[in-house]
């Protein structure tokens, strides 16, 4: 029982993941998706412009 309480105490004192890191990863993924969509859109526009 004492080991379980020690383990619980250790888990509660463990550093939490930083909210800034989590939002930074989300923003980076969002930026990558927007850039990919923009590149695909420009590619379609160029293709349609060449096709007439």
N, C-alpha and C positions, 0 to 999 in steps of 0.2 A: 504494500500500500504506500509505503514511504517513497519507493522508487517512482510510482505513478504520480505522486504529488510533486516530486522533484522534476519529473519530465514535463508536467503541466506548467510548472513555474518557468522552466527553461523556454518552453514554447511561447508563453505569454510575454517574456522579456526579449524574445528574438526581434530584431529590427524588422519593421514592416516595409513592404515595397513602397517606394516613393510614388506619390500620386503624379508628380511631375514626370517621372520616367514613363509611367503608364500613358499619360496624355501625349507625351512626346512621341512615343511609338505609334499611337493612334494618328497623330498629325502627320507623321512621316508616311504611314500607309495611305492616308487620304491624299497626300500630295503625289505619291507615286501613281495612284489610281487616276487622278485628274490629269497628270502628265501623259499617261498611257492613252486615255480617252482623247486628249487633245491631239496626240500624234496620229491616232487612227482617224480622227475627223479630218485633219489636214491631208492625210493620205487619200481619203475618199474624195475630198474636194479637188485635189490635184488630178486624180484619176478621171473625175467627171469633166474637169476643165480640158484635159487632153482629149477625151473622147468626144467632146463637142457638145 
